Amino acid sequence: MSQRGKLRVYLGAAPGVGKTYKMLEEGHRRAERGADVVVGFVETHGREQTARMAEGLEQVPRVTRHYRGVEVQEMDLDAVLARRPQVALVDELPHSNVPGGRHEKRWQDIQDLLDAGIEVISTVNVQHLETLNDVVQRITGVPQREAVPDEVVRAADQIELVDMSPESLRRRLAHGNVYAAEKIDAALGNYFRLGNLTALRELALLWVADRVDEGLRRYREEHHIERVWEARERVVIALPGSAAGDLLIRRAARIAARAAGGELIAVHIARSDGLAGDTSPTALAAQRHLVESLGGTYHTIVGDDVPRALIEFAQAKNATQLVLGTSRRSRVNRFLTGRGVGETTTMYSGDIDVHMVTHRNPAQRRRRLPPNPLRQAEWGTGGSRRGVAAALLSPPVLAALLYNWGPQLRLNQATDILLFLTLTVAVARLGGMVAALVAAIWSSLLLNYFFIAPVHSITIAEANNVIALVVFVLVGLTVASVVDLAIKQTRSAAHASAEAETLNAFAAALLRGDEAIAALLERFRETFSMASVSLLQRSDPGNPRLPDEIDDPSRWTLVASTGTDPALSPGGADTVIEAGPGAVLGLRGRTLPAADQRVLVAFAAQATAAMERRRLAREAATAQTLAAADKMRTALLAAVSHDLRSPLAAAKASISTLRDPDLELPDDDHAELLEAAEESLDKLTRLVENLLDMSRLQAGALKPKLEPAAIEDIIPRAIDDVPEAAGRVRLEPPDPGIPDALVDGPLLERVVANLIGNAVRHTRSPVTVTLSALGDQVEVRVIDRGPGIPEEDWDLVFRPFQRLGDRDNTTGVGLGLALSRGLAEAMGGALVPEATPGGGITMVLSVVAAGHQEGPADTSTQEVAR
């Protein structure tokens, strides 16, 4: 099997920035270096410089396809595959192909070339990216009819931005280097306005910057680079879960705003030691809203060690700044608990700048758990090490003080024992059971040597002293065990609280609809700092599990995954959890401890529920489609049962009469019968055409051919198409300077004829048609002054087979307005009703003015394929 080819994409902010030129220039460079380069398809749009650049490169002959009476040239995919070059230049990645080829879209053709091992160089404008399609429409007011999935462009091996300042692009346009002379003024005043181009340029720059950031993050992960690379200013806020978080967020937002493109990231550690403490869910919810309103992102992670979790998270995000709140602890608390979160984080932050922010109302002092033994081994500042050190050093210090100052203070032996016992309890509080045992034995030896007769000797002369020392050790160990048990219970409660908070975050993600499974997997991977999380389902869940299937990826289907290098089978994962019948969760990166796996089991249940909900949603969508089709079929049968029979019966009766050999009809009657038969067959033809067109619209098969057309020439023809309109329809003189409209002329004529015919049939008053230009739209108004339609029924008139209770079957089956709106929307326009002043209804048909679309460079012959 040949190796898959590489894809290189030139991305531009707007037509005319030079993407095709750069693509051809790269083709010449490759050819000069000896590569086999061909032009699969290039669109010069009549630009001389681009056409000259295409010269000298081999061009694969195009294929000509016929569509709606027009010849359209497309890339001959089979010919390119047969030619099998090293590099193929294929212009306009989002282009829609004319029906008759292998695929609907050109990017799908390119996938075939890549699969064949051919390297492809292509082009795309930012407005054609699927996720930015609606954003561009809001900015420019122009709907984008062609789109390419972001994943297709994002998967490219190289993405190069072809950038040009808005002023330079407008100069190119004014000099005639982009569009023909007759289109320059319209383009400069509409789509190519300075504000539009500036916004599109920013969109393109930010999109490419995000893709570059993804590549940088991937590179750092693959090469295990933990050091911060300050490619972009990223500020991470450590939220403690108290009211002080609001101040931290605003301070961090100001820091991020100092640099262009600064990123704001808030994180809360779901743990009760350090910053996490006794958190307030209400405060965290409000702070999440505040962070997102400032353009930042919010994250929740679980960490046994808050400083370590913060630094690992910041390093994973390639953060440059870390904002923490200060904690105001007493010196005694510092001695007992060691360095705080802020001090420890600052010590190990490396290249990340740490900002300690003070606040008026710091959180109340909370009881702190003795540091986790894991933290001792990894960070060297934990409670066990301090406890053992205190157990070894503090008894000799106390013994020295009592030995030198005890006689002066007249302390007796019982007081000495109580002081050593108090010291043992303090050491137990600091270091746990091991430290307490060391302190108790060491204190008993010092008491025996310095304070129990005979002094300066390990021997004990009196039985009472033996009992006192034994009681001393027992009391010390008992108190230490009670303290150690309390610490363990507090730690368990804290862990349970963290688990509850984590599960609450997962549940909230589901309730918010964060793309269900994918969002859950990403949240869990981020929360527990895993390399990847994958949801796997057995390919044959009904069969019994085989011993070797855990290592066989062919027996498993990857439902969803997140992270790098996801496990494709349970055998490739570090931790595996059952996620329902025939499904498992596979985690890579590290083995989760048993305590965290309890959360994973609950999470797996939620992932299973999300997967089941997705399956049910698909079934419901299928059922809804079937129900809609059944409803449409029922409505169709009910609506056409009489409408088909009536013209057929009339036509049959007329023809039967004419064919009767026993009847001798006068010429007038003969002509009348022929006319009646013709009218009936015309009604039947219109009915069948409407039904066919409506079915094509609903199936998405009716695609208009959009091209500039003089709309003032189309309206009179539409009026002539309605026989009943003779003498009853008045066309107002159009406003001067009406621009051409980007429409399918025959379809627009049919829409207007439907509107006029509907108005004429339902009112006896004269009907007026007006034509005007409004911004980037051309409006056609069909005005009647009849009884009108109640506003609450305006939407009903556009439903198929709906005639608002009208039983006159000569008016058809109620498809006219439904079909008209469908055709208008297919051409990128709209059809809406308005109340006519003084009574009646006005149908307003709006279509896009030529020159206000995404640009002739993207719509010329390619529009035929839409």
C-alpha positions in Angstrom: 0.0 0.0 0.0 1.4 3.4 -1.0 2.2 6.0 1.6 -0.5 8.7 2.0 0.4 11.9 0.3 0.9 15.2 2.1 -1.5 18.2 1.9 -0.4 21.8 1.7 -3.0 24.5 1.9 -2.6 28.2 1.2 -5.2 30.1 3.3 -6.3 33.7 2.5 -8.6 36.2 4.2 -10.4 37.2 1.0 -10.4 36.7 -2.8 -7.5 38.4 -4.5 -4.8 38.1 -1.9 -2.7 35.8 -4.1 -3.4 32.2 -3.0 -3.6 30.7 -6.5 -0.5 32.7 -7.5 1.5 31.3 -4.5 0.3 27.8 -5.3 1.5 28.0 -8.9 4.8 29.6 -7.7 5.4 26.7 -5.4 4.6 24.3 -8.2 7.3 25.9 -10.3 9.8 25.6 -7.4 9.0 21.9 -7.0 9.4 21.4 -10.8 12.7 23.1 -10.9 13.9 20.8 -8.1 13.0 17.8 -10.3 9.6 16.9 -8.9 6.9 15.6 -11.2 4.3 18.4 -10.9 0.9 18.7 -12.8 -2.0 21.2 -12.5 -5.1 19.2 -11.7 -7.3 22.3 -11.7 -6.5 26.0 -11.5 -9.0 28.9 -11.7 -7.4 32.1 -13.0 -10.6 34.2 -12.9 -9.3 36.1 -15.9 -6.2 37.5 -14.0 -3.3 37.9 -16.4 -0.6 37.5 -13.8 -2.1 34.2 -12.5 -2.5 32.9 -16.1 1.1 33.7 -16.9 2.2 31.9 -13.7 0.3 28.8 -14.8 2.3 28.6 -18.1 5.1 26.1 -18.2 3.4 23.6 -15.9 1.8 20.5 -17.3 -2.0 20.7 -17.0 -4.2 17.6 -16.9 -7.1 18.1 -19.4 -10.3 19.0 -17.7 -13.6 17.1 -18.1 -16.6 18.9 -19.4 -20.0 18.2 -17.9 -23.4 19.5 -18.9 -25.6 20.9 -16.2 -28.9 22.8 -16.8 -28.0 23.5 -20.4 -24.5 24.9 -19.5 -21.1 23.3 -20.1 -19.0 23.3 -17.0 -15.3 22.3 -16.8 -14.2 20.3 -13.8 -11.1 18.5 -12.6 -10.8 15.1 -14.2 -10.0 13.1 -11.0 -9.6 9.8 -12.9 -7.2 11.4 -15.3 -5.0 12.8 -12.5 -5.1 9.4 -10.7 -4.0 7.7 -13.9 -1.3 10.3 -14.5 -0.1 9.7 -10.9 2.3 12.7 -10.5 4.3 13.4 -7.4 2.6 16.7 -6.8 -0.9 17.9 -8.0 -2.0 21.5 -7.8 -5.7 21.7 -7.2 -7.3 25.1 -6.7 -10.4 26.0 -4.6 -10.6 23.3 -1.9 -14.3 24.0 -0.9 -15.6 24.0 -4.5 -18.9 22.1 -5.2 -18.6 19.7 -8.1 -21.2 19.5 -10.9 -23.3 16.3 -10.5 -21.7 13.4 -12.5 -18.4 13.1 -10.8 -17.2 10.8 -8.0 -17.8 13.2 -5.2 -20.0 16.2 -4.3 -17.0 18.4 -3.1 -13.5 19.0 -4.4 -12.0 18.4 -1.0 -13.3 14.8 -1.3 -11.5 14.5 -4.6 -8.3 15.7 -3.0 -8.7 12.9 -0.3 -8.7 10.3 -3.1 -5.5 11.9 -4.5 -3.9 11.8 -1.0 -4.9 8.2 -0.5 -3.2 7.4 -3.8 0.1 8.8 -2.4 0.0 12.0 -4.4 1.0 15.2 -2.7 -1.6 18.0 -3.1 -1.3 21.8 -2.9 -4.6 23.6 -2.7 -6.2 27.0 -1.6 -9.0 28.1 0.6 -10.5 31.4 1.9 -11.2 31.8 5.6 -14.9 32.5 4.9 -15.3 28.9 3.6 -14.2 27.3 6.9 -17.3 25.6 8.4 -16.9 27.0 11.9 -16.4 30.6 10.6 -19.1 30.5 8.0 -21.8 32.1 10.1 -19.3 34.6 11.6 -18.3 35.8 8.2 -22.0 36.2 7.2 -22.6 38.3 10.3 -19.6 40.5 9.4 -20.2 40.9 5.7 -24.0 40.3 5.5 -23.3 37.8 2.7 -24.2 34.1 3.0 -21.4 31.8 2.2 -22.8 28.9 0.1 -19.7 26.7 0.1 -17.9 25.4 3.1 -15.2 22.9 3.9 -15.0 21.1 7.3 -12.3 22.6 9.5 -10.9 19.1 10.2 -10.0 18.8 6.5 -7.9 21.9 6.5 -6.6 21.3 10.1 -5.4 17.9 9.0 -3.1 19.5 6.3 0.6 18.8 6.8 1.3 22.5 6.1 -0.9 25.5 6.3 0.5 28.8 4.9 -1.2 32.1 5.4 -1.2 34.4 2.3 -1.6 37.7 3.9 -2.2 41.2 2.5 -3.2 44.4 4.2 -6.8 45.6 3.5 -5.5 48.8 1.9 -3.2 46.8 -0.4 -6.0 44.5 -1.4 -8.3 47.4 -2.2 -5.6 49.0 -4.3 -5.2 45.7 -6.2 -8.9 45.6 -6.8 -9.0 49.3 -7.9 -6.2 48.6 -10.4 -8.2 45.8 -12.0 -6.0 43.0 -10.8 -8.8 41.1 -9.1 -12.2 41.7 -10.9 -13.3 43.0 -14.2 -13.7 46.8 -14.5 -17.5 46.8 -14.3 -17.5 45.0 -11.0 -14.9 47.0 -9.2 -17.1 49.8 -7.8 -19.7 47.4 -6.5 -17.0 45.2 -4.9 -15.2 48.1 -3.2 -18.5 49.5 -1.8 -19.7 46.2 -0.5 -17.8 43.0 0.3 -14.4 44.7 0.0 -15.1 47.5 2.5 -12.1 48.3 4.7 -13.9 47.1 7.9 -14.9 43.8 6.3 -11.4 43.0 5.1 -9.9 44.0 8.4 -12.2 41.6 10.3 -11.6 38.8 7.8 -7.9 39.3 8.1 -8.0 39.0 11.9 -10.1 35.8 11.6 -7.6 34.3 9.3 -4.6 35.3 11.5 -6.2 34.0 14.6 -7.3 30.7 13.0 -3.8 30.1 11.7 -2.3 31.1 15.1 -4.5 28.5 16.8 -3.4 25.8 14.3 0.3 26.8 14.9 -0.3 26.5 18.6 -1.8 23.0 18.2 1.3 22.0 16.3 3.6 23.5 18.9 1.8 21.7 21.7 2.0 18.4 19.8 5.7 18.9 19.3 6.3 19.7 22.9 4.4 16.6 23.9 6.2 14.3 21.5 9.6 15.6 22.6 8.7 15.7 26.3 9.5 19.4 26.6 8.2 20.8 29.9 10.0 24.1 29.8 7.7 27.0 28.9 8.1 28.5 25.5 6.7 32.0 25.6 5.2 32.0 22.1 2.0 33.6 23.4 1.1 35.3 26.7 -1.0 32.8 28.6 -2.2 33.7 32.1 -3.4 30.9 34.4 -5.5 31.8 37.5 -5.6 29.5 40.4 -9.1 29.8 41.8 -9.4 29.0 45.5 -13.2 28.7 45.4 -13.9 31.7 47.6 -14.9 35.3 47.0 -11.3 36.2 46.5 -11.4 34.5 43.1 -13.2 37.5 41.5 -10.2 39.8 42.3 -7.8 37.2 41.0 -9.7 36.9 37.7 -9.8 40.7 37.1 -6.2 41.1 38.0 -5.2 38.3 35.6 -7.4 39.7 32.9 -5.5 43.0 33.1 -2.2 41.1 32.8 -3.4 39.2 29.8 -4.7 42.3 28.1 -1.3 43.9 28.2 -0.2 41.7 25.3 -2.0 41.3 22.0 -3.5 37.8 21.8 -3.2 37.1 25.5 -5.1 34.1 26.7 -6.9 33.8 30.0 -7.2 30.4 31.7 -8.8 29.7 35.0 -8.3 26.5 36.9 -9.7 25.1 40.2 -8.0 22.2 42.0 -10.7 19.9 43.4 -8.9 19.1 46.6 -9.3 20.3 50.2 -5.6 21.0 51.0 -3.9 24.2 50.0 -5.9 26.5 47.7 -8.8 24.2 47.2 -10.0 24.1 50.8 -13.6 24.5 51.6 -14.8 25.7 48.3 -18.1 27.4 47.5 -19.9 25.9 44.5 -21.9 29.1 44.1 -18.7 31.3 44.0 -17.1 28.9 41.5 -20.2 29.0 39.2 -20.2 32.8 39.3 -16.4 32.9 38.7 -16.7 30.5 35.7 -19.3 32.9 34.2 -17.0 35.9 34.8 -14.0 34.1 33.2 -16.0 33.2 30.1 -17.5 36.7 29.8 -13.9 38.0 29.7 -13.0 35.6 26.9 -11.2 33.0 29.0 -11.7 29.3 29.7 -12.4 27.5 32.9 -11.0 24.1 34.0 -11.3 21.8 37.0 -8.6 19.3 37.8 -8.0 16.9 40.6 -4.6 16.8 42.3 -3.3 15.3 45.6 -0.6 18.0 45.6 -2.0 21.5 44.8 1.4 23.1 43.8 2.3 20.2 41.6 -1.1 20.1 40.0 -1.0 23.8 39.3 2.5 23.7 37.8 1.8 20.6 35.7 -1.4 22.2 34.4 0.4 25.5 33.6 3.2 23.7 31.8 0.7 21.7 29.8 -1.0 24.9 28.7 2.5 26.5 28.0 1.5 29.3 30.4 3.8 32.3 30.9 2.1 33.7 34.0 0.5 32.1 37.1 -1.7 34.2 39.4 -2.3 33.1 43.0 -3.9 34.5 46.0 -1.9 35.0 49.2 -2.7 33.1 52.4 -2.1 34.9 55.7 -0.9 32.2 58.1 0.6 32.6 61.5 4.1 31.6 62.2 2.9 28.6 64.2 0.8 27.4 61.3 3.9 27.8 59.0 6.0 25.7 61.4 3.4 23.0 61.7 2.4 22.8 58.0 5.6 23.9 56.3 5.5 26.0 53.1 2.2 27.2 51.7 0.9 26.6 48.2 2.1 30.0 47.0 5.7 29.5 48.3 5.9 26.0 47.0 4.5 26.9 43.6 6.9 29.8 43.3 9.9 27.6 44.3 9.2 25.1 41.5 7.6 27.4 38.9 10.7 27.4 36.7 10.2 29.7 33.7 6.6 30.6 34.7 6.2 34.0 36.4 4.1 33.7 39.6 2.0 36.7 40.8 1.0 36.6 44.5 -2.1 38.8 44.8 -3.2 40.1 48.2 -6.8 40.7 49.0 -8.8 42.5 51.8 -10.7 39.5 53.0 -8.5 36.5 52.8 -10.1 33.1 53.3 -10.5 32.0 56.9 -7.7 29.9 58.2 -8.5 26.3 57.5 -7.2 23.2 59.1 -4.6 21.8 56.8 -4.0 18.1 56.3 -0.6 16.7 56.9 1.1 16.7 53.5 0.7 13.6 51.4 3.6 11.1 51.6 3.7 11.2 47.8 4.6 14.9 48.1 7.4 14.1 50.4 9.2 11.9 47.9 8.6 14.2 45.0 8.9 17.7 46.5 11.0 17.1 49.7 8.9 19.3 52.0 6.3 16.9 53.3 5.1 16.3 56.8 6.6 12.8 57.4 10.2 14.1 56.8 9.6 17.1 59.0 7.9 15.0 61.6 10.8 12.5 61.8 13.3 15.5 62.0 11.3 17.1 64.8 11.1 13.7 66.6 14.9 13.4 66.5 15.8 17.1 67.2 13.2 18.5 69.6 13.6 16.0 72.5 17.3 16.8 73.0 16.5 20.5 72.8 13.8 20.2 75.5 16.1 18.0 77.6 18.9 20.6 77.4 16.5 23.4 78.4 15.1 21.4 81.4 18.5 20.2 82.5 19.9 23.8 82.6 16.8 25.8 83.7 14.7 23.1 85.4 16.4 23.4 88.9 16.0 27.1 88.8 12.3 26.8 88.0 12.0 24.1 90.6 10.4 21.6 88.2 9.9 18.1 89.5 10.0 14.8 87.7 6.2 14.7 86.9 6.5 18.1 85.2 9.4 16.9 83.1 7.4 13.8 82.0 4.3 16.0 81.1 6.5 18.4 79.1 8.0 15.5 77.1 4.5 14.0 76.6 3.3 17.3 75.2 6.2 17.4 72.9 5.4 13.8 71.7 1.8 14.8 71.0 2.9 17.8 68.9 5.3 15.6 66.9 2.4 13.1 66.4 0.3 16.0 65.0 3.1 17.0 62.7 4.4 13.7 61.4 2.0 10.9 62.3 2.5 7.5 63.9 6.2 6.9 62.9 7.4 10.3 64.1 5.4 9.8 67.4 7.0 6.4 68.0 10.5 7.9 67.4 9.7 10.9 69.7 8.3 8.7 72.5 11.3 6.3 72.5 13.8 9.1 72.2 12.1 11.1 75.0 11.9 8.1 77.3 15.6 7.5 76.9 16.4 11.2 77.6 14.1 11.2 80.7 15.8 8.1 82.0 19.3 9.5 81.4 19.0 13.0 82.6 16.0 13.2 85.1 15.4 9.7 86.6 17.8 8.4 89.3 20.4 7.2 88.9 21.0 10.1 86.5 23.6 9.9 83.6 22.7 6.2 83.4 20.2 4.2 81.4 19.3 2.1 84.5 16.2 2.7 86.6 16.3 2.2 90.3 12.6 2.4 91.3 9.6 0.5 90.0 7.5 3.7 90.0 9.8 5.2 87.4 9.5 2.1 85.2 5.7 2.4 85.4 5.9 6.2 84.6 8.1 5.6 81.5 5.9 2.8 80.2 2.7 4.9 80.7 4.5 7.8 79.0 5.2 5.7 75.9 1.7 4.2 75.8 0.0 7.6 76.2 2.2 9.0 73.5 1.5 6.2 71.1 -2.2 6.3 71.9 -2.5 10.0 71.2 -0.4 9.5 68.0 -2.8 6.8 66.8 -5.8 9.0 67.5 -4.2 11.9 65.6 -3.2 9.6 62.7 -6.8 8.2 62.5 -8.2 11.7 62.4 -5.9 12.7 59.6 -6.8 9.7 57.6 -10.5 10.3 58.1 -10.1 14.0 57.2 -8.2 13.0 54.1 -10.9 10.5 53.1 -13.5 13.1 53.5 -11.5 15.5 51.4 -11.0 13.0 48.7 -14.8 12.2 48.8 -15.5 15.9 48.5 -13.1 16.2 45.5 -14.7 13.2 43.9 -18.2 14.7 44.4 -17.0 18.0 42.9 -15.4 16.2 39.9 -18.6 14.2 39.2 -20.6 17.4 39.6 -18.4 19.0 36.9 -19.0 16.0 34.6 -22.7 16.1 35.2 -22.7 19.9 34.5 -20.9 19.2 31.2 -23.6 16.8 30.2 -26.4 19.2 31.2 -24.8 22.0 29.2 -24.7 19.7 26.2 -20.9 20.0 25.7 -21.0 17.6 22.8 -21.6 14.8 25.3 -19.0 12.0 24.8 -16.2 14.0 23.3 -16.5 16.7 25.9 -16.6 14.2 28.8 -13.5 12.4 27.6 -11.6 15.7 27.2 -12.7 16.9 30.7 -11.6 13.6 32.3 -8.3 13.6 30.5 -7.6 17.2 31.6 -8.9 16.5 35.2 -6.5 13.6 35.8 -3.7 14.7 33.6 -3.8 11.7 31.3 -2.1 11.5 27.9 -5.2 10.1 26.2 -8.7 8.7 27.0 -10.6 6.5 24.6 -14.0 4.9 24.7 -13.9 1.5 23.0 -16.8 -0.8 22.1 -16.5 -4.4 21.1 -17.2 -5.1 17.5 -19.2 -8.2 18.4 -20.7 -7.5 21.8 -23.0 -10.5 21.6 -20.2 -13.1 21.5 -18.4 -14.2 24.6 -15.1 -12.5 25.3 -12.0 -14.3 24.1 -8.8 -14.3 26.1 -6.7 -12.7 23.4 -9.2 -10.0 22.3 -7.9 -7.3 24.7 -4.8 -6.9 22.6 -6.5 -7.2 19.2 -7.6 -3.7 17.9 -9.7 -5.4 15.2 -12.1 -6.6 17.8 -12.7 -3.1 19.1 -14.3 0.0 17.6 -13.0 3.4 18.8 -16.2 5.3 19.6 -14.5 8.5 20.7 -11.1 9.6 22.0 -9.1 12.6 23.1 -5.4 13.3 23.6 -2.4 12.0 21.7 -1.9 8.3 20.7 -5.2 6.9 22.1 -5.5 3.2 23.0 -7.1 1.2 20.2 -7.7 -1.9 22.5 -7.8 -2.5 26.2 -4.4 -4.1 26.1 -2.8 -0.8 24.9 -4.2 1.2 27.9 -2.6 1.7 31.3 -6.0 1.7 33.1 -9.1 0.0 31.8 -12.6 0.4 33.3 -15.8 -1.3 32.2 -18.2 1.2 30.6 -21.3 -0.9 30.2 -22.1 -4.0 28.1 -19.3 -4.5 25.5 -17.7 -1.1 26.2 -14.6 0.0 28.1 -12.7 3.2 28.9 -8.9 3.0 28.2 -6.6 5.6 29.8 -2.9 6.1 28.8 -0.3 8.2 30.6 -0.2 6.6 34.1 -2.0 4.1 36.2 -4.7 5.7 38.3 -4.7 4.7 42.0 -7.7 2.8 43.3 -9.2 5.9 45.0 -9.3 7.7 41.7 -10.7 4.7 39.9 -13.9 5.0 41.9 -14.5 8.3 40.2 -13.6 6.7 36.9 -16.2 4.0 37.4 -18.9 6.7 37.9 -17.5 8.6 34.9 -17.7 5.5 32.8 -21.4 5.2 33.7 -21.9 8.7 32.5 -20.0 8.1 29.3 -22.2 5.0 28.8 -25.3 7.1 29.4 -24.1 9.7 26.9 -23.4 6.9 24.3 -26.8 5.5 24.9 -28.4 8.9 24.6 -26.6 9.5 21.3 -27.9 6.1 20.0 -31.5 7.0 21.1 -31.1 10.5 19.6 -30.2 8.9 16.3 -33.1 6.5 16.5 -35.4 9.3 17.4 -34.1 11.4 14.4 -34.7 8.4 12.1 -38.2 7.9 13.6 -38.9 11.6 13.2 -37.8 11.6 9.6 -40.0 8.6 8.9 -42.9 10.2 10.7 -42.4 13.4 8.7 -42.2 11.4 5.5 -45.4 9.5 6.5 -47.1 12.8 7.4 -46.1 14.3 4.1 -47.3 11.2 2.3 -50.6 11.3 4.1 -51.0 15.0 3.4 -50.1 14.5 -0.2 -52.7 11.7 -0.7 -55.3 13.8 1.1 -54.5 16.9 -0.9 -54.2 15.4 -4.4 -56.8 12.8 -4.3 -59.4 15.2 -5.6 -57.1 17.6 -7.4 -55.7 14.9 -9.6 -59.1 13.3 -10.2 -60.9 16.5 -11.2 -58.7 17.6 -14.2 -58.3 14.0 -15.3 -62.1 13.6 -15.2 -62.7 16.8 -17.1 -60.1 16.1 -19.7 -61.4 12.5 -20.2 -65.0 13.7 -20.5 -64.0 16.3 -23.1 -62.0 13.9 -25.1 -64.6 11.1 -24.9 -67.3 13.6 -26.1 -65.1 14.6 -29.0 -64.4 11.0 -30.0 -68.1 9.9 -29.9 -69.0 9.1 -33.5 -72.7 9.5 -32.9 -72.4 13.1 -31.9 -72.2 15.9 -34.5 -70.9 19.0 -32.6 -70.9 22.5 -33.9 -67.5 24.1 -34.4 -68.0 26.3 -31.3 -68.7 23.4 -29.1 -65.8 21.4 -30.6 -63.4 24.3 -29.8 -64.8 24.7 -26.3 -64.3 21.0 -25.5 -60.8 21.2 -26.8 -60.1 24.3 -24.7 -61.6 22.6 -21.6 -59.4 19.5 -22.1 -56.3 21.7 -22.6 -57.0 23.7 -19.5 -57.5 20.5 -17.4 -54.3 19.0 -18.7 -52.4 22.3 -18.0 -53.7 22.2 -14.4 -52.6 18.6 -14.1 -49.1 19.5 -15.6 -48.7 22.4 -13.1 -49.7 20.2 -10.2 -47.3 17.5 -11.1 -44.4 20.0 -11.7 -45.1 21.6 -8.3 -45.1 18.2 -6.6 -41.8 17.2 -8.3 -40.1 20.5 -7.5 -41.2 20.3 -3.8 -39.9 16.8 -3.5 -36.6 17.9 -5.1 -36.3 20.9 -2.7 -37.0 18.7 0.4 -34.4 16.1 -0.9 -31.9 18.9 -1.6 -31.6 17.9 -5.2 -32.9 21.2 -6.7 -29.9 23.5 -6.9 -30.2 26.8 -8.7 -27.7 28.2 -11.3 -26.8 31.6 -9.8 -25.6 34.4 -12.1 -26.1 38.1 -12.4 -29.4 38.9 -14.1 -31.5 42.1 -14.8 -34.4 41.6 -12.5 -36.5 44.3 -14.2 -36.5 42.1 -17.3 -37.7 39.0 -15.4 -40.8 40.6 -13.7 -42.7 41.4 -16.9 -42.2 37.8 -18.2 -43.5 36.5 -14.9 -46.7 38.6 -15.2 -47.2 37.3 -18.7 -46.9 33.7 -17.4 -50.2 34.2 -15.4 -53.2 34.3 -17.7 -55.5 35.4 -14.9 -53.2 38.5 -14.4 -54.2 40.2 -17.6 -55.6 43.6 -16.8 -55.4 43.0 -13.0 -51.7 43.5 -12.3 -49.8 46.8 -12.4 -46.0 46.9 -12.5 -44.7 50.1 -10.9 -41.7 51.8 -12.7 -38.6 50.5 -10.9 -36.3 52.9 -9.0 -33.3 54.1 -11.1 -30.1 52.2 -10.7 -31.5 48.9 -9.8 -28.5 46.5 -9.7 -28.5 43.1 -11.2 -29.5 40.3 -8.9 -27.5 37.0 -8.3 -30.3 34.6 -9.1 -31.4 31.7 -11.3 -33.5 33.6 -13.9 -36.1 30.9 -14.7 -36.6 30.0 -11.1 -37.0 33.6 -10.1 -39.6 34.1 -12.9 -41.5 31.1 -11.5 -41.4 32.4 -7.9 -42.8 35.8 -9.0 -45.4 34.1 -11.2 -46.5 31.9 -8.3 -46.8 35.0 -6.0 -48.8 36.9 -8.6 -51.1 33.9 -9.4 -51.7 33.4 -5.7 -52.6 37.0 -5.2 -54.9 37.2 -8.3 -56.8 34.0 -7.3 -57.5 35.1 -3.7 -58.5 38.7 -4.2 -60.7 40.7 -6.5 -58.7 43.9 -6.0 -55.9 45.0 -8.3 -52.4 43.6 -7.6 -49.4 45.9 -7.7 -45.8 44.7 -8.2 -42.9 47.0 -7.2 -39.1 46.6 -7.6 -36.5 48.4 -5.4 -32.9 48.2 -4.1 -32.3 48.1 -0.3 -28.6 47.9 0.8 -27.2 44.6 -0.6 -30.7 43.3 -1.5 -33.1 43.7 -4.4 -36.7 43.5 -3.3 -39.8 42.5 -5.3 -43.1 43.3 -3.6 -46.4 41.7 -4.7 -49.1 43.8 -3.1 -52.8 43.0 -2.9 -55.6 44.9 -1.1 -57.9 42.0 -0.4 -59.1 40.6 2.9 -55.6 39.8 4.0 -54.4 37.0 6.3 -54.3 37.2 10.2 -50.7 37.6 11.3 -50.8 34.4 13.5 -51.4 32.5 10.2 -48.5 34.0 8.2 -46.3 30.9 8.8 -49.1 28.5 7.9 -49.5 29.8 4.4 -46.0 28.5 3.6 -46.7 24.9 4.7 -47.1 22.4 1.9 -50.7 21.3 1.3 -52.1 24.1 3.5 -54.8 26.4 2.1 -56.2 27.8 5.4 -59.5 26.0 5.0 -60.1 26.9 1.4 -62.0 24.1 -0.3 -61.9 25.4 -3.8 -60.0 22.6 -5.5 -59.4 24.7 -8.6 -56.7 26.6 -6.6 -54.4 23.6 -6.4 -53.0 21.7 -3.5 -51.5 24.6 -1.6 -47.9 24.2 -2.9 -47.5 27.6 -4.5 -46.3 29.6 -1.6 -44.3 26.7 0.0 -42.5 26.1 -3.3 -41.9 29.9 -3.8 -40.3 30.2 -0.4 -38.2 27.1 -0.9 -36.9 28.3 -4.3 -36.2 31.8 -2.9 -34.1 30.4 0.0 -32.3 28.0 -2.4 -31.1 31.2 -4.3 -29.9 32.7 -1.0 -32.9 35.0 -0.7 -36.0 35.2 1.5 -39.8 35.4 1.2 -41.8 37.0 4.0 -45.3 38.4 4.3 -46.2 41.9 5.4 -49.5 43.6 6.1 -50.6 46.0 3.4 -51.5 49.4 4.8 -55.3 49.7 4.5 -55.9 45.9 4.3 -54.5 43.1 2.3 -51.2 41.2 2.3 -47.8 42.0 0.7 -45.3 39.3 -0.2 -41.8 40.6 0.0 -39.2 38.6 -2.1 -35.6 39.6 -1.3 -32.6 38.3 -3.3 -28.9 39.2 -3.2 -27.6 42.0 -5.4 -24.8 41.0 -7.7 -21.5 42.3 -6.4 -22.6 41.7 -2.8 -21.8 38.0 -2.8 -18.5 36.5 -1.7 -16.9 37.7 -4.9 -17.1 36.8 -8.5 -13.8 35.0 -8.1 -15.6 32.3 -6.1 -19.0 32.2 -7.8 -18.5 32.4 -11.6 -18.9 29.1 -13.3 -18.7 27.2 -10.0 -22.2 28.4 -9.0 -23.7 26.1 -11.6 -22.7 23.2 -9.3 -24.6 24.5 -6.4 
